[in-house]
Amino acid sequence: MTPTLVAGLSGLLFGVGLMVSGMTRPDKVVAFLDLTGDWDPSLALVMLGAIGVHALAYRLVPRLGAPALGGRFGIPTRRDVDVRLLAGAALFGAGWGLSGYCPGPAVTSAATGTADVLIVLGAMFAGMAAHRAWERWAAPR
């Protein structure tokens, strides 16, 4: 199989998993985040499953040497927590809590063509463009 085909199948599997788990439903996500109201803990199981798979893969990757389809594994080396990390996490969390969409489910939900998801995606891409412009402006200073 080609790397492109594997990437496409992986994305399809990820999207189906998001839909089956309810992660593409903003009302379900907001209910999960609403700890003082009608809290829905079901997405915690989705997150625990994802964390479990990642923890296992993170332990196995160094033993594999190289990916089956070429290249190399991109394992982060930084372990520090800085202002940029905290600000990014806060912005991510605020966007997720206000809209009910995480980036992956938002892209998956784009197929619905509903106004709310298109607005979220527009804001997300505008934010990425603004960050890129800021980085270019701040780099020489």
CORGI-V149891 format. One record per backbone hydrogen bond with DSSP energy under -1.0 kcal/mol. CO is the residue of the C=O (numbers start at 0). NH is the residue of the N-H. E is the energy in kcal/mol with one decimal. If there is no record, write none. Layout:
BEGIN
[[CO | NH | E] [CO | NH | E]]
END
This chain:
BEGIN
[[1 | 5 | -2.4] [2 | 6 | -2.6] [3 | 7 | -2.4] [4 | 8 | -2.7] [5 | 9 | -2.5] [6 | 10 | -2.5] [7 | 11 | -2.3] [8 | 12 | -2.5] [9 | 13 | -2.5] [10 | 14 | -2.6] [11 | 15 | -2.5] [12 | 16 | -2.4] [13 | 17 | -2.3] [14 | 18 | -2.2] [15 | 19 | -2.9] [16 | 20 | -2.2] [17 | 22 | -1.4] [21 | 24 | -1.8] [24 | 28 | -1.9] [25 | 29 | -3.0] [26 | 30 | -1.9] [27 | 31 | -1.6] [28 | 32 | -1.9] [29 | 33 | -1.2] [30 | 39 | -1.4] [32 | 34 | -1.6] [36 | 38 | -1.8] [40 | 43 | -1.6] [42 | 46 | -2.5] [43 | 47 | -2.8] [44 | 48 | -2.3] [45 | 49 | -2.2] [46 | 50 | -2.8] [47 | 51 | -2.4] [48 | 52 | -2.2] [49 | 53 | -2.4] [50 | 54 | -2.7] [51 | 55 | -2.1] [52 | 56 | -2.6] [53 | 57 | -3.0] [54 | 58 | -1.3] [55 | 59 | -1.7] [56 | 60 | -2.6] [60 | 63 | -1.1] [63 | 65 | -1.6] [66 | 69 | -1.6] [72 | 74 | -1.1] [81 | 85 | -2.3] [82 | 86 | -3.0] [83 | 87 | -2.5] [84 | 88 | -2.5] [85 | 89 | -2.3] [86 | 90 | -2.6] [87 | 91 | -2.6] [88 | 92 | -2.7] [89 | 93 | -2.5] [90 | 94 | -2.5] [91 | 95 | -2.6] [92 | 96 | -2.8] [93 | 97 | -2.6] [94 | 98 | -2.1] [95 | 99 | -2.5] [101 | 105 | -2.4] [102 | 106 | -2.4] [103 | 107 | -2.3] [104 | 108 | -2.7] [107 | 110 | -1.1] [108 | 111 | -2.1] [109 | 112 | -1.1] [113 | 117 | -1.9] [114 | 118 | -2.4] [115 | 119 | -2.2] [116 | 120 | -2.7] [117 | 121 | -2.3] [118 | 122 | -2.6] [119 | 123 | -2.6] [120 | 124 | -2.8] [121 | 125 | -2.3] [122 | 126 | -2.4] [123 | 127 | -2.1] [124 | 128 | -2.3] [125 | 129 | -2.6] [126 | 130 | -2.3] [127 | 131 | -2.4] [128 | 132 | -2.5] [129 | 133 | -2.4] [130 | 134 | -2.7] [131 | 135 | -2.1] [132 | 136 | -2.2] [133 | 137 | -3.1] [134 | 138 | -2.0] [137 | 140 | -1.0]]
END
